[in-house]
Amino acid sequence: MDFNFSVFSFLLLFLTGLVAGFVDSIAGGGGLISLPVLLSLGIPPQIALGTNKLQSSCGTLAAAATFIRKGTVDLNQCRHGIVFTFMGAVLGAWTIQQIDAGFIRHIIPVMLLFVFFYTLFSKDLGAGSGRAKMDKTLFFTLFGLGLGFYDGFFGPGTGSFWTGSLLIFMGMDMTRAAGTTRIMNFTSNAVALSVFIIGGNVLYSAGLCMAAGQVIGARAGSGLAIKKGASFIRPVFLTMVFLTIVRLMYVNYV
């Protein structure tokens, strides 16, 4: 299928990637911005999803690199999580091709509501480093496999689940949780992107145009998140979790 985009369309794609990358690098949920724009340009859903994974993978990589370079996150301490997230994403991407994902759509909004209200009413959550409630190796094994599987299988809200889990179970501050989330997001995004590429469901002209904006937006957003800290990240995080819940409820029940 051929797509002859106008100069205006490419400008729209670039600006969309810029905004999505900025928001996603801080709190996740950039897909709420980028995917509707891809669909509005007449790109079929499966190709839009694959193209979205291409541009978002570039954004999460740029954001993760910024957090690592600034010393907010130590990549060596994330190795266990990266391995198990990769394994979970591969399994999830394979599973989604075997069965219908419809049933999980009804569970996810409820789980996100828990993350939303727990974060909303835990005023000090993420304000500073707290005591971990789980062993780090056990945490990254269980959540790497679980959230990696979920991202490969379905996807929406993965970043919110990672950030919420790191805050609640590992006692991380908001900035470090955001940085660790970007690393895990990139891992599972790369796996999902590989599946879409193999299936021929990536529109490179649109994806790379958005990716250019994503990289710029992600670098700016992650830098601002590091500079401003929890007071800046928390309201953006809560807003994107809420919007993700609304989107999923609308898709499921309207």
C-alpha positions as CSV (number, residue, x, y, z in Angstrom):
1,M,0.0,0.0,0.0
2,D,1.4,3.4,-1.0
3,F,1.1,6.5,1.0
4,N,1.8,9.9,-0.6
5,F,2.0,12.3,2.3
6,S,2.0,16.0,1.8
7,V,4.6,18.3,3.4
8,F,1.9,19.3,5.9
9,S,1.4,15.6,6.9
10,F,5.1,15.1,7.5
11,L,5.2,18.3,9.5
12,L,2.2,17.0,11.6
13,L,4.0,13.7,12.1
14,F,7.2,15.4,13.3
15,L,5.4,17.7,15.7
16,T,3.3,14.8,17.0
17,G,6.5,12.8,17.6
18,L,8.0,15.8,19.4
19,V,5.0,16.2,21.8
20,A,4.6,12.5,22.3
21,G,8.3,12.0,23.0
22,F,8.3,14.9,25.5
23,V,5.3,13.5,27.5
24,D,6.3,9.8,27.2
25,S,9.8,10.5,28.6
26,I,8.3,12.0,31.7
27,A,5.3,9.9,32.5
28,G,4.5,7.5,29.6
29,G,1.3,7.6,27.6
30,G,2.8,9.1,24.5
31,G,0.9,6.6,22.4
32,L,-2.3,8.4,23.3
33,I,-1.0,11.3,21.3
34,S,0.8,9.6,18.4
35,L,-1.5,6.6,17.5
36,P,-4.6,8.7,16.8
37,V,-2.6,11.0,14.5
38,L,-1.3,8.0,12.5
39,L,-4.9,6.6,12.2
40,S,-6.2,10.0,11.2
41,L,-3.9,10.0,8.2
42,G,-5.6,6.8,6.9
43,I,-3.0,4.3,7.9
44,P,-4.5,0.9,8.6
45,P,-4.6,-0.1,12.3
46,Q,-2.0,-2.9,12.2
47,I,0.5,-0.7,10.2
48,A,-0.3,2.3,12.5
49,L,0.6,0.1,15.5
50,G,3.9,-1.0,14.0
51,T,4.8,2.5,12.9
52,N,4.0,3.8,16.4
53,K,6.3,1.2,17.9
54,L,9.1,2.4,15.6
55,Q,8.9,6.0,16.6
56,S,8.2,5.2,20.3
57,S,11.2,2.9,20.4
58,C,13.5,5.8,19.2
59,G,11.9,8.0,21.9
60,T,12.3,5.6,24.8
61,L,15.9,4.9,23.7
62,A,16.7,8.6,23.7
63,A,15.1,9.2,27.0
64,A,16.8,6.2,28.6
65,A,20.1,7.4,27.4
66,T,19.6,10.8,28.9
67,F,18.7,9.3,32.3
68,I,21.7,7.0,32.2
69,R,24.1,9.8,31.1
70,K,22.9,12.1,33.9
71,G,23.5,9.4,36.4
72,T,19.9,9.0,37.5
73,V,19.8,5.4,36.5
74,D,22.6,2.8,36.6
75,L,22.3,0.5,33.6
76,N,24.2,-2.3,35.3
77,Q,21.6,-2.4,38.1
78,C,18.9,-2.8,35.4
79,R,20.5,-5.8,33.7
80,H,18.3,-8.4,35.4
81,G,15.2,-6.5,34.6
82,I,16.2,-6.0,31.0
83,V,16.8,-9.8,30.5
84,F,13.5,-10.8,32.0
85,T,11.6,-8.0,30.3
86,F,13.0,-9.2,27.0
87,M,11.9,-12.7,27.7
88,G,8.4,-11.7,28.8
89,A,8.0,-9.5,25.7
90,V,9.0,-12.3,23.3
91,L,6.5,-14.6,25.0
92,G,3.8,-11.9,24.9
93,A,4.4,-11.1,21.2
94,W,4.2,-14.8,20.3
95,T,1.1,-15.3,22.4
96,I,-0.9,-12.4,20.9
97,Q,-0.6,-14.1,17.6
98,Q,-2.1,-17.3,18.9
99,I,-5.2,-16.1,20.9
100,D,-7.6,-13.2,21.1
101,A,-6.5,-10.3,23.5
102,G,-10.1,-9.1,24.0
103,F,-10.4,-10.4,27.5
104,I,-7.4,-8.5,28.9
105,R,-8.9,-5.1,27.7
106,H,-11.5,-5.3,30.5
107,I,-8.9,-6.0,33.3
108,I,-6.3,-3.3,32.5
109,P,-8.5,-0.2,33.3
110,V,-9.2,-1.6,36.8
111,M,-5.5,-2.2,37.5
112,L,-4.6,1.3,36.2
113,L,-7.3,2.7,38.5
114,F,-5.4,1.1,41.5
115,V,-2.1,2.7,40.3
116,F,-3.9,6.1,39.9
117,F,-5.6,6.2,43.3
118,Y,-2.6,4.7,45.2
119,T,-0.3,7.3,43.7
120,L,-2.9,10.1,44.2
121,F,-3.5,9.4,47.9
122,S,0.1,8.5,48.8
123,K,1.3,12.0,49.0
124,D,4.9,11.2,49.8
125,L,5.2,8.4,47.2
126,G,8.1,9.1,44.9
127,A,9.1,12.3,46.8
128,G,12.3,10.6,48.0
129,S,13.8,7.1,48.1
130,G,12.0,4.8,50.5
131,R,12.3,1.3,51.8
132,A,12.0,-1.5,49.2
133,K,9.2,-4.0,49.9
134,M,10.7,-6.7,47.7
135,D,14.1,-8.1,46.9
136,K,15.4,-6.4,43.7
137,T,16.2,-9.6,41.9
138,L,12.8,-11.1,42.7
139,F,11.1,-7.8,41.7
140,F,12.8,-7.6,38.3
141,T,12.2,-11.3,37.6
142,L,8.5,-11.2,38.3
143,F,7.7,-7.7,36.9
144,G,10.1,-8.1,34.0
145,L,8.4,-11.2,32.9
146,G,4.9,-9.9,33.7
147,L,5.1,-6.4,32.3
148,G,7.3,-7.5,29.4
149,F,4.7,-10.1,28.5
150,Y,1.9,-7.5,28.8
151,D,3.7,-5.0,26.5
152,G,4.4,-7.7,23.9
153,F,0.8,-8.9,24.2
154,F,-1.3,-5.8,24.5
155,G,0.7,-2.7,25.6
156,P,-1.3,0.4,26.7
157,G,-0.3,1.6,30.1
158,T,2.9,-0.4,30.4
159,G,4.9,2.7,31.4
160,S,2.4,3.5,34.1
161,F,2.5,0.0,35.5
162,W,6.3,0.1,35.6
163,T,6.5,3.5,37.3
164,G,3.8,2.6,39.8
165,S,5.4,-0.8,40.6
166,L,8.9,0.8,41.1
167,L,7.4,3.4,43.4
168,I,5.3,1.0,45.4
169,F,7.5,-2.1,45.7
170,M,11.0,-0.8,45.2
171,G,10.7,2.6,47.1
172,M,12.3,4.5,44.3
173,D,11.9,8.3,44.0
174,M,9.8,9.5,41.1
175,T,12.8,10.6,38.9
176,R,14.7,7.3,39.2
177,A,11.4,5.3,38.7
178,A,10.8,7.3,35.5
179,G,14.3,6.6,34.2
180,T,14.1,2.9,35.0
181,T,10.7,2.7,33.3
182,R,12.2,4.1,30.1
183,I,14.9,1.4,30.0
184,M,12.3,-1.4,30.5
185,N,9.9,0.3,28.0
186,F,12.6,0.4,25.3
187,T,13.4,-3.3,25.9
188,S,9.9,-4.5,25.3
189,N,9.2,-1.9,22.6
190,A,12.2,-3.2,20.6
191,V,10.8,-6.8,20.8
192,A,7.4,-5.7,19.7
193,L,8.9,-3.6,16.9
194,S,10.8,-6.6,15.6
195,V,7.5,-8.6,15.4
196,F,5.9,-5.8,13.4
197,I,8.9,-5.5,11.1
198,I,8.9,-9.3,10.4
199,G,5.2,-9.0,9.6
200,G,5.8,-6.1,7.2
201,N,3.6,-3.8,9.3
202,V,5.8,-0.7,9.6
203,L,5.6,2.4,7.4
204,Y,9.1,3.7,7.6
205,S,8.5,7.1,6.0
206,A,6.0,8.1,8.7
207,G,7.8,6.3,11.5
208,L,11.2,7.8,10.9
209,C,9.7,11.3,10.5
210,M,8.0,10.9,13.9
211,A,11.1,9.3,15.4
212,A,13.1,12.5,14.6
213,G,10.6,14.5,16.7
214,Q,10.5,11.8,19.3
215,V,14.2,11.9,20.0
216,I,14.2,15.7,20.4
217,G,11.1,15.6,22.6
218,A,12.4,12.7,24.7
219,R,15.7,14.4,25.4
220,A,14.0,17.6,26.4
221,G,11.4,15.8,28.6
222,S,13.8,13.5,30.4
223,G,16.2,16.4,31.0
224,L,13.4,18.5,32.5
225,A,12.2,15.5,34.6
226,I,15.7,15.1,36.1
227,K,15.9,18.8,36.8
228,K,12.4,19.3,38.3
229,G,12.0,16.0,40.0
230,A,8.9,14.6,41.7
231,S,7.0,17.8,41.9
232,F,7.0,18.0,38.1
233,I,6.7,14.3,37.2
234,R,3.9,13.4,39.6
235,P,1.1,15.5,38.1
236,V,2.1,14.6,34.6
237,F,2.2,10.9,35.6
238,L,-1.3,11.1,37.2
239,T,-2.7,12.9,34.2
240,M,-1.4,10.4,31.7
241,V,-2.6,7.4,33.8
242,F,-6.1,9.0,34.0
243,L,-6.2,9.6,30.2
244,T,-5.1,6.1,29.5
245,I,-7.9,4.8,31.7
246,V,-10.4,7.0,29.9
247,R,-9.1,5.9,26.5
248,L,-9.3,2.2,27.4
249,M,-12.8,2.6,28.9
250,Y,-14.0,4.4,25.8
251,V,-12.5,1.7,23.4
252,N,-14.0,-1.1,25.5
253,Y,-17.5,0.1,26.3
254,V,-18.5,3.0,24.0
